[in-house]
Amino acid sequence: MASGPDKSGEGKQGKRALSTRLTHAARDRKLTQGGVNPVVQRASTVLVESASKLFEPGGWTYGRHGTATHAALKDALAEIENADHCAIVESGLLACTIPFIAFAQAGAHVLVGDNTYGPTRRFCDRTLSRWGCETEYFDTTIGAGIEALIRPTTKLIFLESPGSMTFEIADAPAIATAAKAKGVVTTMDNTWSGGVFHKPLSLGFDISVQANTKYVSGGADVLSGAIFANSEALFARLKETIADLGVNTSADDAYTVLRGARSLAMRMDRHQASAVEVARWLDAHPSIRRVLHPALESDPGHALWRRDFSGASGLFGIVLKSSETLQVHAFLDALELFGLGFSYGGFESLAIYCDPQLKRNLTKPAYGGPLIRLSIGLEDPADLIADLDQALKALD
Ligand SMILES: Cc1ncc(COP(=O)(O)O)c(C=O)c1O
């Protein structure tokens, strides 16, 4: 579907399309041993070739530092975000929290978008606060106005655009520019776009994080996260933190994510096309008050989305006209093709009721009805529309 300028840019393999680069990434014979795929190298113990290599800087001396399978996955993921550096961790949430651990310290102040994913907020409120760091939430429509919130002690600005439940698009370049002028590190949770349709590092962000659990792996069968940066110094700090925490994904999980990532670009095109078709149909439905989808011209974030994104994923919100909880439950329970589940990005469509889990410190958005989030999977959109049509009758 029509979208903003192509931000796929140049990866390590030059100007080729992302689908081509993802097909050919991580195919070095050292990683594949002649197969098409990398080996699944399970290792804790690593045998070095000679005593002189035991303490070689940067040498691979222990399984926690990753194996050939991890190297292959990092290679491919770096292509998605046009990143110079990539680290893999066990979950998307860990990818979100590691930049805080790396850059905040006792007495520090961090700025976090008020629409940020609940568990990331919970980490700030529960754990970061115990370490003596202050979290201040900001309205993500703030743009360049973020400058007024930056203090001498501000160490990190964390943003999710669009918010994965309320779908506001932020002026990320303006926030990045203000942060850079004051030497504050910026991190973007880029999970909604799957990394395909949005390149935070190219828009001036220092760090991009991704829950591979969602679109990148695409199979709804693995938990994984990735952290991307271009600056060597920033990445060195992130890597130190990862080493200090002692985290590393299993080789089997790394393999599973890579297997999914090969088809990411094609899947995202399908998620996008189907979701826009379903969103437009819902927008015209008499039981729907509003659709929250940045690719719709009527959406408040549409202009910024056109400017900074090259497409939209399959995740968006709808506001029902009915306000009775029982009716909301009846609608959700009547769905046959949409499972009720707290994830997205997989091949299967999902729905959740958002209001009970919407956490805000500033203003809670007033939509005038219950907010439902839909994740549009790889089913035929006509079948999904038919399913929604019959389930919406439960609201009558
Ligand atoms: C925007 C966003 N960031 C991070 C995560 C965390 O990912 P994981 O479940 O892999 O920890 C999620 C999961 O739903 C998410 O929606």
The ligand as an ORCA input file, in Angstrom:
! r2SCAN-3c Opt
* xyz 0 1
  C       6.274     -2.864     22.154
  C       6.808     -4.061     22.865
  N       8.057     -4.034     23.337
  C       8.586     -5.086     23.980
  C       7.857     -6.228     24.190
  C       8.465     -7.356     24.976
  O       8.749     -8.444     24.194
  P       8.951     -9.904     24.848
  O       7.590    -10.451     25.049
  O       9.777    -10.637     23.862
  O       9.649     -9.692     26.156
  C       6.558     -6.293     23.729
  C       5.744     -7.514     23.966
  O       4.545     -7.526     23.839
  C       6.011     -5.191     23.039
  O       4.753     -5.189     22.594
*
